[in-house]
Amino acid sequence: MKYAVLFSLLLAACSADALEAPVVAGGASSLQSVLTAASAAWQPSKGSSVTWSFEASSSLLRRQEAGAAFELLVLADEELARKACRSGVPKVLWANHIVLAARGAVLPLAALSDLVQRDGPIALAAAAVPAGAAARRVLLEAGVLDQVQARLVDAASVRGALALLQAGAAQWAFVYDTDVRGAAEVSAAWRSGADGPGRVLCSVVLTTDAPRASTLSLFEHLCSPSVRALATARGFLPVEQH
């Protein structure tokens, strides 16, 4: 009996050693759906898994700089990705672009400058957030940023801007094209060009100097053609690999 107990304890210890700790990763909130689906299809050795934190890209970078133990980040901004990278170089995965969403069905705007003639608060992510920066770029390009400034309502993330729109706290919201797909009672009133100032590139980076094998495996999986196909099926735009 004593030997049977010892053998069971030994087997349990071996099993624990065989299982690696989960990869600690962060992803932009706008990428939650695609990253969750991608990681569900990931099959690493030793039965490892991934634990995601989803926030605005700028918030994830601040947490990393404050000492958060992220091993991998997927950010919706090239500059933030370069700052976060600790091993290799950032890998561009896909692109997204900004749209102006409205509550319910509305007549599309012929040009973004027509927003000046439409009433109501305009929700958008804060300027430090990639989606918020892109929204301000398209408003500036349209020459109406100063004219609508008083109507802008900041949110912590692009998902927060969408929530304000859906809750009725705003009549309009600058969000990603992928956010509008499937969102209840929301329609796109205007879309930015795929290659203009409203485009945002999504990149994956390794945030440790000596990444584990499981972390490298997840990185390579996210860069794979199968995950790229999964992302484009959800509305993300393919880009040339940088």
C-alpha positions as CSV (number, residue, x, y, z in Angstrom):
1,M,0.0,0.0,0.0
2,K,2.8,2.4,1.0
3,Y,4.6,1.8,-2.4
4,A,1.3,2.3,-4.3
5,V,0.9,5.7,-2.6
6,L,4.5,6.7,-3.4
7,F,4.1,5.6,-7.0
8,S,1.0,7.7,-7.3
9,L,2.8,10.8,-5.9
10,L,5.7,10.2,-8.3
11,L,3.4,10.0,-11.3
12,A,1.6,13.2,-10.2
13,A,5.0,15.0,-9.8
14,C,6.1,13.9,-13.3
15,S,2.8,15.0,-14.8
16,A,3.2,18.4,-13.1
17,D,6.7,18.8,-14.5
18,A,5.5,17.8,-18.0
19,L,2.9,20.6,-18.0
20,E,4.5,24.0,-18.7
21,A,3.0,27.1,-17.1
22,P,0.6,29.0,-19.3
23,V,2.0,31.6,-21.7
24,V,1.1,35.0,-20.3
25,A,0.0,37.2,-23.2
26,G,-1.8,40.5,-23.8
27,G,-3.9,41.5,-26.7
28,A,-5.6,44.7,-27.9
29,S,-9.3,44.6,-26.9
30,S,-10.3,44.9,-30.6
31,L,-8.5,41.6,-31.3
32,Q,-10.1,39.6,-28.5
33,S,-12.3,37.5,-30.8
34,V,-9.7,36.5,-33.3
35,L,-7.0,35.9,-30.7
36,T,-9.3,33.7,-28.6
37,A,-10.2,31.6,-31.6
38,A,-6.5,31.4,-32.7
39,S,-5.3,30.3,-29.3
40,A,-8.0,27.7,-29.1
41,A,-6.6,26.1,-32.2
42,W,-3.0,26.2,-30.9
43,Q,-1.6,22.8,-30.0
44,P,1.8,23.2,-28.2
45,S,4.0,20.5,-26.8
46,K,3.8,19.6,-23.1
47,G,0.1,20.7,-22.9
48,S,0.8,24.4,-22.4
49,S,-1.9,26.9,-22.7
50,V,-2.2,30.7,-22.9
51,T,-3.7,33.2,-20.4
52,W,-4.8,36.4,-22.2
53,S,-5.3,39.9,-20.9
54,F,-7.4,42.1,-23.3
55,E,-7.0,45.9,-22.9
56,A,-6.2,48.9,-25.0
57,S,-2.8,48.6,-26.6
58,S,-1.5,51.6,-24.8
59,S,-2.7,50.1,-21.4
60,L,-0.9,46.9,-22.2
61,L,2.4,48.7,-22.9
62,R,2.1,50.7,-19.7
63,R,1.6,47.5,-17.7
64,Q,4.6,45.9,-19.4
65,E,6.8,48.9,-18.6
66,A,5.6,48.7,-15.0
67,G,6.8,45.2,-14.7
68,A,3.9,43.0,-15.8
69,A,5.1,39.5,-16.8
70,F,3.9,39.4,-20.3
71,E,5.7,37.0,-22.6
72,L,3.9,38.0,-25.8
73,L,1.8,41.0,-26.9
74,V,-0.4,41.5,-29.9
75,L,-0.9,45.3,-30.3
76,A,-2.9,47.4,-32.7
77,D,-0.1,49.9,-33.3
78,E,3.3,49.6,-35.0
79,E,5.1,52.2,-32.8
80,L,3.8,50.6,-29.6
81,A,4.8,47.2,-30.8
82,R,8.4,48.4,-31.5
83,K,8.5,49.8,-27.9
84,A,7.2,46.5,-26.4
85,C,9.5,44.2,-28.4
86,R,12.4,42.6,-26.5
87,S,13.3,39.7,-28.7
88,G,13.6,39.8,-32.5
89,V,11.4,42.3,-34.3
90,P,7.6,43.0,-34.4
91,K,5.7,40.9,-36.9
92,V,2.9,42.6,-38.7
93,L,-0.1,40.2,-38.8
94,W,-3.1,42.0,-40.2
95,A,-4.6,45.5,-40.7
96,N,-7.8,47.1,-39.5
97,H,-9.4,50.4,-40.4
98,I,-11.6,53.0,-38.8
99,V,-15.3,53.4,-39.5
100,L,-17.8,55.9,-38.2
101,A,-20.6,53.9,-36.7
102,A,-24.1,55.1,-35.9
103,R,-27.0,53.9,-33.8
104,G,-29.6,52.1,-35.9
105,A,-29.8,52.5,-39.7
106,V,-28.7,55.9,-41.1
107,L,-28.0,57.3,-44.5
108,P,-24.3,56.9,-45.1
109,L,-22.2,60.1,-45.2
110,A,-21.0,61.1,-48.6
111,A,-17.9,62.5,-46.9
112,L,-16.7,62.6,-43.3
113,S,-17.0,66.4,-43.4
114,D,-20.8,65.9,-43.5
115,L,-20.5,64.9,-39.8
116,V,-20.5,68.6,-39.0
117,Q,-24.1,68.8,-40.2
118,R,-25.3,65.8,-38.1
119,D,-26.2,66.2,-34.4
120,G,-25.1,64.1,-31.4
121,P,-22.1,63.2,-29.3
122,I,-19.3,61.3,-31.0
123,A,-17.6,58.5,-29.0
124,L,-14.0,57.5,-29.7
125,A,-11.1,55.9,-27.9
126,A,-8.7,58.2,-26.1
127,A,-5.9,59.8,-28.1
128,A,-3.3,57.4,-26.6
129,V,-5.2,54.4,-27.9
130,P,-4.5,53.4,-31.6
131,A,-8.1,53.5,-32.6
132,G,-8.5,57.0,-31.0
133,A,-5.4,58.3,-32.7
134,A,-6.6,56.9,-36.0
135,A,-10.0,58.5,-35.5
136,R,-8.4,61.9,-34.9
137,R,-6.2,61.5,-38.0
138,V,-9.2,61.0,-40.2
139,L,-11.0,63.9,-38.7
140,L,-8.0,66.1,-39.2
141,E,-7.6,65.0,-42.8
142,A,-11.3,65.8,-43.4
143,G,-10.6,69.3,-41.9
144,V,-13.3,69.0,-39.2
145,L,-11.5,68.0,-36.0
146,D,-11.7,71.5,-34.5
147,Q,-15.4,71.8,-35.5
148,V,-16.5,68.6,-33.7
149,Q,-14.0,68.7,-30.8
150,A,-16.7,69.8,-28.3
151,R,-18.8,66.8,-29.3
152,L,-16.1,64.1,-28.7
153,V,-16.6,61.7,-25.8
154,D,-13.5,59.8,-24.8
155,A,-13.5,56.1,-23.9
156,A,-10.8,53.9,-22.5
157,S,-10.7,51.6,-25.6
158,V,-12.4,51.2,-29.0
159,R,-14.7,48.6,-27.4
160,G,-15.6,51.3,-24.8
161,A,-16.5,53.7,-27.6
162,L,-18.8,51.0,-29.1
163,A,-20.4,50.4,-25.7
164,L,-21.2,54.1,-25.4
165,L,-22.8,54.1,-28.8
166,Q,-24.9,51.0,-28.0
167,A,-25.9,52.4,-24.6
168,G,-27.2,55.6,-26.2
169,A,-24.6,57.8,-24.6
170,A,-23.4,58.7,-28.1
171,Q,-25.1,59.0,-31.5
172,W,-21.9,58.2,-33.4
173,A,-18.7,56.3,-32.6
174,F,-15.3,55.8,-34.3
175,V,-14.6,52.1,-34.1
176,Y,-12.9,49.4,-36.2
177,D,-14.6,47.9,-39.2
178,T,-14.4,44.5,-37.4
179,D,-16.3,46.0,-34.4
180,V,-19.3,46.9,-36.5
181,R,-19.7,43.4,-37.9
182,G,-22.3,41.6,-35.8
183,A,-22.8,44.5,-33.4
184,A,-26.4,44.9,-32.4
185,E,-28.3,48.0,-33.7
186,V,-25.2,49.6,-35.2
187,S,-24.4,50.5,-38.8
188,A,-21.4,52.0,-40.6
189,A,-22.1,55.5,-41.7
190,W,-18.6,56.1,-43.2
191,R,-15.5,54.0,-43.8
192,S,-11.9,55.2,-44.1
193,G,-9.8,54.0,-46.9
194,A,-7.9,50.7,-46.4
195,D,-4.5,52.5,-46.9
196,G,-5.3,55.9,-45.5
197,P,-4.8,57.5,-42.1
198,G,-7.5,55.3,-40.7
199,R,-5.5,52.1,-41.2
200,V,-4.0,50.4,-38.1
201,L,-1.5,47.6,-38.3
202,C,-1.7,44.8,-35.8
203,S,1.6,43.2,-34.7
204,V,2.8,40.4,-32.4
205,V,5.9,40.8,-30.4
206,L,8.0,38.8,-27.9
207,T,8.4,40.7,-24.7
208,T,11.1,38.6,-23.1
209,D,14.8,38.4,-24.0
210,A,14.8,34.6,-23.6
211,P,11.3,33.3,-24.7
212,R,10.3,29.8,-23.8
213,A,9.6,27.2,-26.4
214,S,5.9,27.4,-25.8
215,T,5.9,31.2,-26.2
216,L,7.8,30.8,-29.5
217,S,5.3,28.2,-30.6
218,L,2.4,30.6,-30.0
219,F,4.2,33.4,-31.8
220,E,4.7,31.2,-34.8
221,H,1.1,30.0,-34.7
222,L,-0.2,33.6,-34.7
223,C,2.0,34.3,-37.8
224,S,0.7,31.2,-39.7
225,P,-1.4,31.2,-42.8
226,S,-4.3,29.5,-41.0
227,V,-4.6,32.2,-38.4
228,R,-4.3,34.9,-41.1
229,A,-7.2,33.2,-42.9
230,L,-9.2,33.2,-39.6
231,A,-8.5,36.9,-39.1
232,T,-9.5,37.9,-42.7
233,A,-12.7,35.9,-42.3
234,R,-13.5,38.2,-39.4
235,G,-12.9,41.3,-41.5
236,F,-9.3,42.1,-40.9
237,L,-7.2,43.1,-43.9
238,P,-4.2,41.1,-45.1
239,V,-1.0,43.0,-45.4
240,E,2.5,42.2,-46.7
241,Q,4.6,40.8,-44.0
242,H,7.1,43.4,-42.7
